[in-house]
Amino acid sequence: MHGAPSYEIFGAYFPLSLISGLVGFVAALIAHRIFVSTGYAQVVPFQLFVCMAIGVMVAALFWLAGTGHLL
């Protein structure tokens, strides 16, 4: 039985789920900034949910790639 997938960063082991959550959060922030800078913030309805969905998708893809289940 294997433990949770983890990576060593600066001498400490971080679980992949925590790193995936941070990557997803950053992706949602980047998506929001892109919407604001291009003017799509005025066009896209429910922007909070759209950015949150983008963040969840990126986090899930990052987690699947990190565990080797993507391909």
DSSP file (Angstrom, degrees, kcal/mol; ACC not computed):
  #  RESIDUE AA STRUCTURE BP1 BP2  ACC     N-H-->O    O-->H-N    N-H-->O    O-->H-N    TCO  KAPPA ALPHA  PHI   PSI    X-CA   Y-CA   Z-CA
    1    1 A M              0   0    0      0, 0.0     2,-0.2     0, 0.0     0, 0.0   0.000 360.0 360.0 360.0 129.5    0.0    0.0    0.0
    2    2 A H        -     0   0    0      1,-0.1     2,-0.0     3,-0.0     0, 0.0  -0.628 360.0-126.6 -95.3 153.7    1.4    3.4   -1.0
    3    3 A G        -     0   0    0     -2,-0.2    -1,-0.1     1,-0.2     3,-0.1  -0.097  50.9 -57.2 -82.3-170.9    1.0    6.6    0.8
    4    4 A A        -     0   0    0      1,-0.1    -1,-0.2    -2,-0.0     2,-0.2  -0.447  65.2 -97.9 -68.5 141.2   -0.3    9.8   -0.6
    5    5 A P        +     0   0    0      0, 0.0    11,-3.1     0, 0.0    12,-0.3  -0.432  57.6 172.0 -60.6 127.6    1.6   11.2   -3.6
    6    6 A S  E     -A   15   0A   0      9,-0.3     2,-0.4    -2,-0.2     7,-0.1  -0.964  24.9-149.7-141.5 156.9    4.0   13.8   -2.3
    7    7 A Y  E     -A   14   0A   0      7,-2.2     7,-2.8    -2,-0.3     2,-0.6  -0.951  22.8-120.7-126.2 144.9    6.9   15.9   -3.4
    8    8 A E  E     +A   13   0A   0     -2,-0.4     2,-0.5     5,-0.2     5,-0.2  -0.774  33.9 174.8 -88.4 120.2    9.9   17.2   -1.5
    9    9 A I  E >  S-A   12   0A   0      3,-3.1     3,-1.7    -2,-0.6    -2,-0.0  -0.978  71.8 -18.3-128.4 116.6   10.1   20.9   -1.6
   10   10 A F  T 3  S-     0   0    0     -2,-0.5    -1,-0.1     1,-0.3     3,-0.1   0.838 128.2 -52.5  55.7  37.4   12.7   22.7    0.4
   11   11 A G  T 3  S+     0   0    0      1,-0.2     2,-0.4     0, 0.0    -1,-0.3   0.364 119.9 100.4  86.1  -5.3   13.2   19.6    2.5
   12   12 A A  E <  S-A    9   0A   0     -3,-1.7    -3,-3.1    -5,-0.0     2,-0.6  -0.888  70.8-124.9-114.3 146.1    9.6   19.1    3.5
   13   13 A Y  E     -A    8   0A   0     -2,-0.4    -5,-0.2    -5,-0.2    -7,-0.0  -0.786  25.1-168.2 -92.3 124.0    7.1   16.7    1.9
   14   14 A F  E     -A    7   0A   0     -7,-2.8    -7,-2.2    -2,-0.6     2,-0.1  -0.923  23.7-118.6-110.7 132.9    4.0   18.3    0.5
   15   15 A P  E >>  -A    6   0A   0      0, 0.0     4,-1.7     0, 0.0     3,-0.6  -0.409  20.9-124.1 -68.2 147.4    1.0   16.2   -0.6
   16   16 A L  H 3> S+     0   0    0    -11,-3.1     4,-2.7     1,-0.2     5,-0.2   0.813 108.5  62.2 -62.4 -31.0    0.1   16.5   -4.2
   17   17 A S  H 3> S+     0   0    0    -12,-0.3     4,-2.0     2,-0.2    -1,-0.2   0.884 104.0  48.1 -65.1 -37.2   -3.5   17.5   -3.3
   18   18 A L  H <> S+     0   0    0     -3,-0.6     4,-2.0     2,-0.2    -1,-0.2   0.920 113.3  46.8 -68.0 -43.8   -2.2   20.6   -1.5
   19   19 A I  H  X S+     0   0    0     -4,-1.7     4,-2.4     1,-0.2    -2,-0.2   0.896 111.2  52.7 -64.6 -39.7    0.0   21.6   -4.4
   20   20 A S  H  X S+     0   0    0     -4,-2.7     4,-2.5     1,-0.2    -1,-0.2   0.897 107.7  51.5 -63.3 -40.2   -2.8   20.9   -6.9
   21   21 A G  H  X S+     0   0    0     -4,-2.0     4,-2.2     2,-0.2    -1,-0.2   0.901 110.5  48.0 -62.7 -41.2   -5.1   23.2   -4.9
   22   22 A L  H  X S+     0   0    0     -4,-2.0     4,-2.3     2,-0.2    -2,-0.2   0.900 111.4  50.2 -66.2 -40.7   -2.6   26.0   -4.9
   23   23 A V  H  X S+     0   0    0     -4,-2.4     4,-2.2     1,-0.2    -2,-0.2   0.907 111.5  49.2 -63.6 -41.5   -2.1   25.6   -8.7
   24   24 A G  H  X S+     0   0    0     -4,-2.5     4,-2.2     2,-0.2    -2,-0.2   0.891 109.7  51.3 -64.2 -40.2   -5.8   25.7   -9.2
   25   25 A F  H  X S+     0   0    0     -4,-2.2     4,-2.0     2,-0.2    -2,-0.2   0.919 111.1  47.6 -62.8 -43.7   -6.2   28.8   -7.1
   26   26 A V  H  X S+     0   0    0     -4,-2.3     4,-2.5     1,-0.2    -2,-0.2   0.889 110.2  53.0 -64.6 -38.9   -3.4   30.6   -9.0
   27   27 A A  H  X S+     0   0    0     -4,-2.2     4,-2.5     1,-0.2    -1,-0.2   0.889 108.1  50.5 -63.5 -39.1   -5.1   29.5  -12.3
   28   28 A A  H  X S+     0   0    0     -4,-2.2     4,-2.2     2,-0.2    -1,-0.2   0.893 111.0  48.9 -66.0 -39.5   -8.4   31.0  -11.1
   29   29 A L  H  X S+     0   0    0     -4,-2.0     4,-2.4     2,-0.2    -2,-0.2   0.916 111.7  48.8 -64.6 -42.5   -6.6   34.3  -10.3
   30   30 A I  H  X S+     0   0    0     -4,-2.5     4,-2.4     2,-0.2    -2,-0.2   0.911 110.3  51.4 -63.9 -41.8   -4.9   34.4  -13.7
   31   31 A A  H  X S+     0   0    0     -4,-2.5     4,-2.4     2,-0.2    -1,-0.2   0.909 110.0  49.8 -61.5 -41.7   -8.2   33.7  -15.4
   32   32 A H  H  X S+     0   0    0     -4,-2.2     4,-2.4     2,-0.2    -2,-0.2   0.923 110.6  49.4 -62.7 -44.0   -9.8   36.6  -13.5
   33   33 A R  H  X S+     0   0    0     -4,-2.4     4,-2.6     1,-0.2    -1,-0.2   0.886 110.7  50.4 -63.7 -37.8   -7.0   38.9  -14.4
   34   34 A I  H  X S+     0   0    0     -4,-2.4     4,-2.1     2,-0.2     6,-0.3   0.920 110.3  50.1 -65.8 -42.8   -7.3   37.9  -18.1
   35   35 A F  H  X>S+     0   0    0     -4,-2.4     6,-1.7     1,-0.2     4,-0.9   0.906 114.1  44.9 -61.1 -41.6  -11.1   38.5  -18.0
   36   36 A V  H  <5S+     0   0    0     -4,-2.4     3,-0.3     4,-0.2    -2,-0.2   0.920 114.1  47.7 -69.7 -43.5  -10.6   42.0  -16.5
   37   37 A S  H  <5S+     0   0    0     -4,-2.6    -1,-0.2     1,-0.2    -2,-0.2   0.808 116.3  43.1 -71.7 -28.4   -7.7   43.0  -18.8
   38   38 A T  H  <5S-     0   0    0     -4,-2.1    -1,-0.2    -5,-0.2    -2,-0.2   0.585 111.7-115.5 -91.6 -10.1   -9.5   41.9  -22.0
   39   39 A G  T ><5S+     0   0    0     -4,-0.9     3,-1.2    -3,-0.3     4,-0.3   0.443  82.1 121.2  91.3   0.2  -12.9   43.3  -21.0
   40   40 A Y  G >>< +     0   0    0     -5,-0.8     4,-3.0    -6,-0.3     3,-0.8   0.622  56.1  81.1 -70.8 -11.6  -14.6   40.0  -20.9
   41   41 A A  G 34 S+     0   0    0     -6,-1.7    -1,-0.2     1,-0.3     6,-0.2   0.803  92.5  49.3 -63.9 -27.2  -15.5   40.7  -17.2
   42   42 A Q  G <4 S+     0   0    0     -3,-1.2    -1,-0.3    -7,-0.3    -2,-0.2   0.674 117.9  40.1 -81.7 -18.1  -18.4   42.8  -18.5
   43   43 A V  T <4 S+     0   0    0     -3,-0.8    -2,-0.2    -4,-0.3    -3,-0.1   0.821  94.8  82.5 -99.9 -38.8  -19.6   40.0  -20.8
   44   44 A V  S  < S-     0   0    0     -4,-3.0     3,-0.5    -9,-0.1     2,-0.2  -0.562  70.1-144.6 -77.5 119.8  -19.2   36.8  -18.9
   45   45 A P  S    S+     0   0    0      0, 0.0     5,-0.1     0, 0.0    -2,-0.1  -0.512  79.9  17.1 -80.3 155.6  -22.1   36.1  -16.5
   46   46 A F  S  > S+     0   0    0     -2,-0.2     4,-2.0     1,-0.1     3,-0.4   0.928  74.5 176.1  51.7  52.9  -21.4   34.4  -13.1
   47   47 A Q  H  > S+     0   0    0     -3,-0.5     4,-2.7     1,-0.2     5,-0.3   0.821  71.3  58.9 -61.4 -34.2  -17.7   35.2  -13.4
   48   48 A L  H  > S+     0   0    0      1,-0.2     4,-2.2     2,-0.2    -1,-0.2   0.933 109.4  43.8 -60.1 -45.6  -16.9   33.9   -9.9
   49   49 A F  H  > S+     0   0    0     -3,-0.4     4,-2.2     2,-0.2    -2,-0.2   0.846 112.7  52.4 -70.0 -33.6  -18.2   30.4  -10.9
   50   50 A V  H  X S+     0   0    0     -4,-2.0     4,-2.1     2,-0.2    -2,-0.2   0.940 112.9  43.6 -66.9 -47.1  -16.5   30.5  -14.3
   51   51 A C  H  X S+     0   0    0     -4,-2.7     4,-2.2     1,-0.2    -2,-0.2   0.882 113.8  51.6 -66.0 -37.6  -13.1   31.4  -12.7
   52   52 A M  H  X S+     0   0    0     -4,-2.2     4,-2.4    -5,-0.3    -1,-0.2   0.895 109.1  50.5 -65.7 -39.1  -13.7   28.8  -10.0
   53   53 A A  H  X S+     0   0    0     -4,-2.2     4,-2.4     2,-0.2    -2,-0.2   0.890 109.4  51.0 -65.6 -39.0  -14.5   26.1  -12.6
   54   54 A I  H  X S+     0   0    0     -4,-2.1     4,-2.4     2,-0.2    -2,-0.2   0.923 111.1  48.8 -62.5 -43.7  -11.3   27.0  -14.5
   55   55 A G  H  X S+     0   0    0     -4,-2.2     4,-2.4     1,-0.2    -2,-0.2   0.894 111.3  48.9 -63.5 -40.9   -9.3   26.6  -11.3
   56   56 A V  H  X S+     0   0    0     -4,-2.4     4,-2.6     2,-0.2    -1,-0.2   0.904 111.4  50.0 -66.4 -40.8  -10.9   23.3  -10.4
   57   57 A M  H  X S+     0   0    0     -4,-2.4     4,-2.4     2,-0.2    -2,-0.2   0.925 112.8  46.0 -63.3 -43.9  -10.2   22.0  -14.0
   58   58 A V  H  X S+     0   0    0     -4,-2.4     4,-2.4     2,-0.2    -2,-0.2   0.909 113.4  49.8 -65.7 -41.3   -6.6   23.0  -13.8
   59   59 A A  H  X S+     0   0    0     -4,-2.4     4,-2.5     2,-0.2    -2,-0.2   0.914 111.8  48.1 -63.3 -42.7   -6.2   21.6  -10.3
   60   60 A A  H  X S+     0   0    0     -4,-2.6     4,-2.6     2,-0.2    -2,-0.2   0.909 112.7  47.9 -65.6 -41.8   -7.7   18.3  -11.4
   61   61 A L  H  X S+     0   0    0     -4,-2.4     4,-2.3     2,-0.2    -1,-0.2   0.893 112.2  50.0 -65.1 -38.8   -5.5   18.1  -14.5
   62   62 A F  H  X S+     0   0    0     -4,-2.4     4,-2.2     2,-0.2    -2,-0.2   0.914 112.2  47.5 -64.8 -42.3   -2.4   18.9  -12.4
   63   63 A W  H  X S+     0   0    0     -4,-2.5     4,-1.8     2,-0.2     6,-0.2   0.916 112.6  48.6 -65.1 -43.2   -3.3   16.2   -9.9
   64   64 A L  H  X>S+     0   0    0     -4,-2.6     5,-1.7     1,-0.2     6,-1.1   0.887 113.2  47.4 -64.9 -38.2   -4.0   13.6  -12.6
   65   65 A A  H  <5S+     0   0    0     -4,-2.3     3,-0.3     4,-0.2    -1,-0.2   0.877 111.4  51.6 -69.3 -36.0   -0.7   14.4  -14.3
   66   66 A G  H  <5S+     0   0    0     -4,-2.2    -2,-0.2     1,-0.2    -1,-0.2   0.811 113.0  43.7 -70.8 -30.2    1.2   14.3  -11.0
   67   67 A T  H  <5S-     0   0    0     -4,-1.8    -1,-0.2    -5,-0.1    -2,-0.2   0.546 112.6-116.2 -91.7  -7.8   -0.2   10.8  -10.1
   68   68 A G  T  <5S+     0   0    0     -4,-0.8    -3,-0.2    -3,-0.3     3,-0.2   0.625  85.1 113.6  85.2  13.0    0.3    9.4  -13.6
   69   69 A H      < +     0   0    0     -5,-1.7    -4,-0.2    -6,-0.2    -5,-0.1   0.405  50.9  85.1 -95.5   1.7   -3.4    8.9  -14.3
   70   70 A L              0   0    0     -6,-1.1    -1,-0.2     1,-0.2    -5,-0.1   0.907 360.0 360.0 -73.0 -41.2   -3.7   11.5  -17.1
   71   71 A L              0   0    0     -7,-0.2    -1,-0.2    -3,-0.2    -2,-0.1   0.447 360.0 360.0-102.1 360.0   -2.5    9.2  -19.9
